[in-house]
Amino acid sequence: MPKMKSNGSAKKRFQITGSGEFKRKKAYASHILTKKSQKRKRNLRKSTLVDKADLRSVKRLLAQG
C-alpha cells in the first residue's frame, strides 16, 4: 500500500507544537484593514491553536494518523 500524502497547503498553514497541538494563524487579517480597530488588528497578529473540533481534519491533511 502506498504512503499517505500530506496536503501541501496545510503544511504551510499549520505547525505542530512540542506538546503535539497544532498552531495556526488567525483569519481576517489580510485586507480591508481600515475599518478594523487597532486592538483587533493587533490581536489578529498573534497565532492560536487549532480547535478540538477541527483537530481530526487537520491531522488527516497532514497525514498524522
MODELLER restraints for C-alpha pairs under 7 A, 6 or more apart:
rsr = mdl.restraints
at = mdl.atoms
rsr.add(forms.Gaussian(group=physical.xy_distance, feature=features.Distance(at['CA:4:A'], at['CA:63:A']), mean=6.10, stdev=0.5))
rsr.add(forms.Gaussian(group=physical.xy_distance, feature=features.Distance(at['CA:5:A'], at['CA:63:A']), mean=6.50, stdev=0.5))
rsr.add(forms.Gaussian(group=physical.xy_distance, feature=features.Distance(at['CA:6:A'], at['CA:61:A']), mean=5.64, stdev=0.5))
rsr.add(forms.Gaussian(group=physical.xy_distance, feature=features.Distance(at['CA:6:A'], at['CA:62:A']), mean=4.59, stdev=0.5))
rsr.add(forms.Gaussian(group=physical.xy_distance, feature=features.Distance(at['CA:6:A'], at['CA:63:A']), mean=5.06, stdev=0.5))
rsr.add(forms.Gaussian(group=physical.xy_distance, feature=features.Distance(at['CA:7:A'], at['CA:61:A']), mean=5.22, stdev=0.5))
rsr.add(forms.Gaussian(group=physical.xy_distance, feature=features.Distance(at['CA:7:A'], at['CA:62:A']), mean=5.87, stdev=0.5))
rsr.add(forms.Gaussian(group=physical.xy_distance, feature=features.Distance(at['CA:10:A'], at['CA:61:A']), mean=6.46, stdev=0.5))
rsr.add(forms.Gaussian(group=physical.xy_distance, feature=features.Distance(at['CA:10:A'], at['CA:62:A']), mean=6.63, stdev=0.5))
rsr.add(forms.Gaussian(group=physical.xy_distance, feature=features.Distance(at['CA:11:A'], at['CA:62:A']), mean=6.58, stdev=0.5))
rsr.add(forms.Gaussian(group=physical.xy_distance, feature=features.Distance(at['CA:13:A'], at['CA:24:A']), mean=6.42, stdev=0.5))
rsr.add(forms.Gaussian(group=physical.xy_distance, feature=features.Distance(at['CA:14:A'], at['CA:22:A']), mean=6.19, stdev=0.5))
rsr.add(forms.Gaussian(group=physical.xy_distance, feature=features.Distance(at['CA:14:A'], at['CA:23:A']), mean=5.65, stdev=0.5))
rsr.add(forms.Gaussian(group=physical.xy_distance, feature=features.Distance(at['CA:14:A'], at['CA:24:A']), mean=5.21, stdev=0.5))
rsr.add(forms.Gaussian(group=physical.xy_distance, feature=features.Distance(at['CA:15:A'], at['CA:22:A']), mean=5.57, stdev=0.5))
rsr.add(forms.Gaussian(group=physical.xy_distance, feature=features.Distance(at['CA:15:A'], at['CA:23:A']), mean=5.13, stdev=0.5))
rsr.add(forms.Gaussian(group=physical.xy_distance, feature=features.Distance(at['CA:15:A'], at['CA:24:A']), mean=6.82, stdev=0.5))
rsr.add(forms.Gaussian(group=physical.xy_distance, feature=features.Distance(at['CA:16:A'], at['CA:22:A']), mean=4.54, stdev=0.5))
rsr.add(forms.Gaussian(group=physical.xy_distance, feature=features.Distance(at['CA:16:A'], at['CA:23:A']), mean=6.11, stdev=0.5))
rsr.add(forms.Gaussian(group=physical.xy_distance, feature=features.Distance(at['CA:17:A'], at['CA:23:A']), mean=6.67, stdev=0.5))
rsr.add(forms.Gaussian(group=physical.xy_distance, feature=features.Distance(at['CA:21:A'], at['CA:49:A']), mean=6.96, stdev=0.5))
rsr.add(forms.Gaussian(group=physical.xy_distance, feature=features.Distance(at['CA:22:A'], at['CA:49:A']), mean=5.64, stdev=0.5))
rsr.add(forms.Gaussian(group=physical.xy_distance, feature=features.Distance(at['CA:22:A'], at['CA:50:A']), mean=5.55, stdev=0.5))
rsr.add(forms.Gaussian(group=physical.xy_distance, feature=features.Distance(at['CA:23:A'], at['CA:47:A']), mean=6.70, stdev=0.5))
rsr.add(forms.Gaussian(group=physical.xy_distance, feature=features.Distance(at['CA:23:A'], at['CA:48:A']), mean=5.70, stdev=0.5))
rsr.add(forms.Gaussian(group=physical.xy_distance, feature=features.Distance(at['CA:23:A'], at['CA:49:A']), mean=4.49, stdev=0.5))
rsr.add(forms.Gaussian(group=physical.xy_distance, feature=features.Distance(at['CA:23:A'], at['CA:50:A']), mean=6.06, stdev=0.5))
rsr.add(forms.Gaussian(group=physical.xy_distance, feature=features.Distance(at['CA:24:A'], at['CA:47:A']), mean=5.69, stdev=0.5))
rsr.add(forms.Gaussian(group=physical.xy_distance, feature=features.Distance(at['CA:24:A'], at['CA:48:A']), mean=5.51, stdev=0.5))
rsr.add(forms.Gaussian(group=physical.xy_distance, feature=features.Distance(at['CA:24:A'], at['CA:49:A']), mean=5.76, stdev=0.5))
rsr.add(forms.Gaussian(group=physical.xy_distance, feature=features.Distance(at['CA:24:A'], at['CA:50:A']), mean=6.27, stdev=0.5))
rsr.add(forms.Gaussian(group=physical.xy_distance, feature=features.Distance(at['CA:25:A'], at['CA:47:A']), mean=4.69, stdev=0.5))
rsr.add(forms.Gaussian(group=physical.xy_distance, feature=features.Distance(at['CA:25:A'], at['CA:48:A']), mean=6.30, stdev=0.5))
rsr.add(forms.Gaussian(group=physical.xy_distance, feature=features.Distance(at['CA:26:A'], at['CA:44:A']), mean=5.62, stdev=0.5))
rsr.add(forms.Gaussian(group=physical.xy_distance, feature=features.Distance(at['CA:26:A'], at['CA:47:A']), mean=6.20, stdev=0.5))
rsr.add(forms.Gaussian(group=physical.xy_distance, feature=features.Distance(at['CA:26:A'], at['CA:48:A']), mean=6.94, stdev=0.5))
rsr.add(forms.Gaussian(group=physical.xy_distance, feature=features.Distance(at['CA:29:A'], at['CA:41:A']), mean=6.81, stdev=0.5))
rsr.add(forms.Gaussian(group=physical.xy_distance, feature=features.Distance(at['CA:29:A'], at['CA:44:A']), mean=6.07, stdev=0.5))
rsr.add(forms.Gaussian(group=physical.xy_distance, feature=features.Distance(at['CA:59:A'], at['CA:65:A']), mean=6.56, stdev=0.5))
